[in-house]
Amino acid sequence: MNAPQRKQSLQLDAHGRLRHLLTLEGLPRELLLQVLDEAEAHDKALRGQRKKQDALLGRTVINLFFEPSTRTRTTFELAATRLSADVLNLQVAASSTSKGETLFDTLKTLEAMQADMFVIRHESSGAAHFFAEHAAPGVAILNAGDGRHAHPTQGLLDLFTIRRYKGGAGESGSDCFAKLTVAIVGDVLHSRVARSDIHGLRILGTREIRVIAPPTLIPAGIEDMGVKVFHDLERGLDGVDVIMLLRLQKERMLGAFLPSPGEFHRDFGLTRARLARLKPEAIVMHPGPINRGVEIEGDVAYGPRSLILQQVSHGIAVRMAVMSMILGRPAESAPRRSRR
């Protein structure tokens, strides 16, 4: 069994349903589309009169964040609350892990509190897989970002946003990916978001995926993931439908990966002038938090082509969809897909 197959067997039950969500790598296209459809139904409910649902009533969700986060932790908390779950946000810096407790001991201690799902964010790649491999039956693990490895719900909300604005919802909207050229720009080397986006875009059949960055911020062998590498921003942006900008992750940089943030902006920052190289209907995305004047110009970040704030909003619906598919009942208005 190869690596993607092992990951899939850990994430899915015998009927092909989600048990855990650790990575998008190796997941079936049909399952990704089901998540996006579920998210459409939850988003519709959130924009209507019925913002509160009972899909997770009586369930306990623990947000276990070993790394700081605002957007991700808050949207997970809102998503679980909207589904009527009991939510505990664990302050790890003040917990027993700072006293030497192992990850395994932490997991078993919290399981004893009858938690149903752990939403885990950790600085080490593979931490979410460790929890999933050692979790008790019936306890779900949802990866909120592990090291450089994966951030699957961010990948899903990015796919959701692209489909919403480039193709619409449903079967016909999903076909939009085959017509798109997507560029991922910036600190690809340290970005778990970039990896999840690439896996998701490939699964949904995206026509062309480009990564654009200085050579020092491109992972070795990334071409094997089915992407085209550019070191020149102007060339890489020609004919692009979607541009995803990445934050420079200085906290993960142990050496001199680039001369300075100012020089990075000069060579790779998205400005109003460079925006003109994109297709007229192209959209701009960023997982946040943004660094104004580094990866993006302030006017572009909140300009008419930017969907950065919409991504944040979509994150609630997407995370509701994943949680309800794993632990609860799916949204009533979500279309049902027959398995092919």
JODAQUI-V654942 format. One record per residue. SS is DSSP state (hx for helix, st for strand, lp for the rest). Layout:
BEGIN
ss
SS
SS
END
This chain:
BEGIN
ss
lp
lp
hx
hx
hx
hx
hx
hx
hx
hx
hx
st
lp
lp
lp
lp
lp
st
lp
lp
st
lp
lp
lp
lp
lp
lp
lp
hx
hx
hx
hx
hx
hx
hx
hx
hx
hx
hx
hx
hx
hx
hx
hx
hx
hx
lp
lp
lp
lp
lp
lp
lp
lp
lp
lp
lp
lp
lp
st
st
st
st
st
st
lp
lp
lp
lp
lp
hx
hx
hx
hx
hx
hx
hx
hx
hx
hx
hx
hx
lp
lp
lp
st
st
st
st
st
st
hx
hx
hx
lp
hx
hx
hx
hx
lp
lp
lp
hx
hx
hx
hx
hx
hx
hx
hx
hx
lp
lp
lp
lp
lp
st
st
st
st
st
st
lp
lp
lp
lp
hx
hx
hx
hx
hx
hx
hx
hx
lp
lp
lp
lp
lp
st
st
st
st
st
st
st
lp
lp
lp
st
lp
hx
hx
hx
hx
hx
hx
hx
hx
hx
hx
hx
hx
hx
hx
hx
lp
lp
lp
hx
hx
hx
hx
hx
hx
hx
hx
hx
hx
lp
st
st
st
st
st
lp
lp
lp
lp
lp
lp
hx
hx
hx
hx
hx
hx
hx
hx
hx
hx
hx
hx
lp
lp
lp
lp
st
st
st
st
st
lp
lp
hx
hx
hx
lp
lp
lp
lp
hx
hx
hx
hx
lp
lp
st
st
st
lp
lp
hx
hx
hx
hx
hx
lp
lp
lp
lp
st
st
st
st
lp
lp
lp
lp
hx
hx
hx
lp
lp
lp
lp
lp
lp
lp
lp
hx
hx
hx
hx
hx
hx
hx
hx
lp
st
lp
hx
hx
hx
hx
lp
lp
lp
lp
lp
lp
lp
st
st
st
st
lp
lp
lp
lp
lp
st
lp
lp
lp
st
lp
hx
hx
hx
hx
lp
lp
lp
lp
st
lp
hx
hx
hx
hx
hx
hx
hx
hx
hx
hx
hx
hx
hx
hx
hx
hx
hx
hx
hx
hx
lp
lp
lp
lp
lp
lp
lp
lp
lp
lp
lp
lp
lp
END
